[in-house]
Amino acid sequence: MQDYEYTAFISYRHLLPDEAVAKKLHSLIENFSVPGDIQKTSGIRKMGRVFRDQEELPLSTDLGADIRTALDHSQWLIALCSPQYLESRWCMTEIDYFISIGRRDHILTLLVDGEPETAFPQQLMVMEMDGKTVEIEPMAGDVRAPSLSDSLKKLSQEKLRLLAPMLGVHFDDLRQRARRRRNRIIFSAAAVS
């Protein structure tokens, strides 16, 4: 098994709301406390570092080479999808490069704005199977909301859709663990007061 410098590479457009969601997602993933039973079965003790270009490359002189290196050293790519994401040549290049190095099955998506048909990159909407091109809809978290603050609130729950495949567990299992943990905290706080 290959060791990666980054658990995930966040591919996003440097415009709101995408940029704010990327920043919050970066923090949520890096600070996620992996449940003990998942640590035992997966061997993953903590999520590790997340690559987000404004965090990792603030003074880079060769952005293209540095981005490719970061993609090479990232286990997962998380695409923050929106209509403006599709307009970014850099974002499309990041996806194409990640696919070209054989990690198409390690691309996760988060729908930030728009509808799936106007927000998901075409290269994630089709797949070659048995020599035929088949249309698919990528499995995605969804943080679309009327306001940025509502999107960021939704992200606290939707992060589990991204973390589940990264940890090798089902989303519902991870969601139930989070619910039980939240209930234990509430019960403990009530018992103390």
N, C-alpha and C positions, 0 to 999 in steps of 0.2 A: 504494500500500500504506500502510495506517495505521500510525503509530508508536504503540506502547503504552508506558505508564509501567511496567507490570508484565508480565512474561512469563506469569505464572500467579497465580491467586487460589486459595488452598487453603480449601475449605469443609469444616468439620469440627465435631464436637461437642466441647465443652470438658470431656470426661471421659476417663479412661483406658480403653482404650489409644489412642483416637483422637487425643487431645491430644499424647501422646508421639510418635506416628507423624507427626503434622503438623509438629512442631518439627524432627524429624530430616529429613523430606522437604524442608522449607524449606531447610535447610542443604545437603543433597545436590544440590538443583537449582541453587541459587545458586553453589555451588563446583564444579560439573561442568566439566571441561575438555573443550571441544568439539574432537573430532579434527580435525587440519589439513585432511584431504581434505573433510570435511563443511563446514568453514569456507569452503573455496574454492567448493564447489558451491552452498551455501545462502546464503552471505553472513553467516551467524550466527557471530560471533567469540566471544561468551560468552552464557550463558543469560539474564543480566539479573536484575532484581529479582523477588522473589516476595512477594505480599501474603499475610500471615497476620495476622489482626486483633490478636492480642496483641502482635505485633511492631510493627505500623504505627500502631495507634490506641489506645495506652495511656491517653490523657487525653481522648479524644473526648467531646464533649457531645451530638452528634447522630449516634448510631451508624447509624441507618437511612440517612440521607443520605450519610454517609461511606462506608458499605458499597456503596451504589449507585454512587457516584462511582468507587470502587475497581474494581467490576465493569465499569463503562464503560471503564476504562483498563487492563483486563486482557485479554490475547490468549486465554488459556486459563483454564478453571475446572477444578480438580481436586477431585472429591468423594470424601471418605474415608468409604466406606459401611460401615454397621453397623446393627443394629437400633436402637440408641440415636440414630443419625444421623436415622433416619426420624421419631423423636419430636420433633425440633427444628423448631419453626415457622420459626425464622430460617434454618436450613439449606435447608429446602424453598423459602423465599422467595428465597434466593440463586439456586437452580437455576431457579426460575420466571422470575426477572428476567433471568438470562443468556439463557434461551431467548427471552424476549420481545424482546430487543435483537438477535435474529437470529444468535446464536452457538451454537446447539444442537450443531453439528458440531465445536465446540471445547470440548466437555465430556469430560473424562477421568475415569475412576473407579479407585479403589483399594479393594479389598475388605479391610477391617480385621478384621471379626468377623461371625459369622453365615453364613447361606447366601444365595446371590444373591436368592432370592425373598423373603427376610425382611430384606435389607439394602439393596437397590437401590431408589431412589425410583421410584414408578410412572411419573412423567413421562419417565424414561429407559428404561422397559421397553416403551413403545409409541411408534410413529411413524406419522404420516400419509403414505401413499404412494398417489398416484393416487386421492385421495378416500376411501381406505379406511384403517382403523386396523389396523396390523400389529404383532404382538408381536415384540420383539427382546430380546436380552440384550446389554447394553453390554460392550464389550471392556474388560477390567479387569486391572490388576495384582492380585496376591493375596498379602497378607502375614499371613494367618491362621496362627497357631501356638499351641502350648500355653502359651507364656509371652510376656510383653512383650519380653524380651531376644531371644527367637527371632524375633519379628515384626520387630524392628529390624534383626536380621542379614539377614533375607530382603529387607528394603527396599533394602539395598545392591545387590542384583541386580534386583529388581522396578522400581526407579526407571527402568531402561532402557526398560520398557514404556511409561512415561509420556513419557520424553524422546524416544523414536523419532518419534511423530507431531509433537511440538513442533519437531523438527529436520527433519521431512520425509523420514525414512529408515525402512527396515524394522527391526523389532525384532531379527531375526536378524543383520542387518548390524551393528547397534550392539553386540550381544552378542559377535559374533565379534571385533570391534575391541577390545572390553574384554578378552577372553580373550587375544588376541595381545599386548596391552600388558602384562597381568599376567605372561605367560610371559617377555616381554623383561626385565621387572624382576627376575623370579626368576633368569633366566639370567645377567643382569649381576651380581646379588648373589653368585651361585655362582662366577662367573669371578673376582670381586674377592677372595673368600675363598680 
